[in-house]
Each structure stands twice: as C-alpha cells, then as structure tokens.
Amino acid sequence: MAEFAEADRIITQNLFDYHFQPIVNVQNGEIYAYEALMRPVSDICPSPYHIIKFAEHSNRLDDIERATFLNVLKL
C-alpha cells in the first residue's frame, strides 16, 4: 500500500522525469521523431508501470496524460 500512496503523491505533485528515445527510420537510419518516456521521481515506485496501474485503478490516467503533455512541451 505504500506504493499506492507514493504513486498518488507523484501524480499530485507532478514528480515526473522524461527521457527521449529516438525513433529511427530503419531504411535509411535517420531519426525522424522522439518518444518521451516518463519516469517517476521516486525511490519507492521504481517503474512507470506502478504509476500507470495506480492511475488506472484510481481514474487518474487523464492527470498523467495532461502532466506529460505539458511537461514535454516545456522541455
């Protein structure tokens, strides 16, 4: 249950970090886009999987989507 409380805190306080992974055209090797990979800033919830599962069960997926969209725009 500590993970659920931590997941709620992460979402509420917008404690997300992002890593950008290139999307490569395999025919010519060119990067044509980047995928933003969300990572929670926490030692208790080590993976995005825990955050997404909590958000699904507590109807907070929209909160994560909104935060991710706005955070990535800032970056």
Sequence and secondary structure as in RCSB ss.txt:
>XXXX:A:sequence
MAEFAEADRIITQNLFDYHFQPIVNVQNGEIYAYEALMRPVSDICPSPYHIIKFAEHSNRLDDIERATFLNVLKL
>XXXX:A:secstr
 HHHHHHHHHHHTT EEEEEEEEE TTT  EEEEEEEEEES SSS SHHHHHHHHHHTT HHHHHHHHHHHHHH 
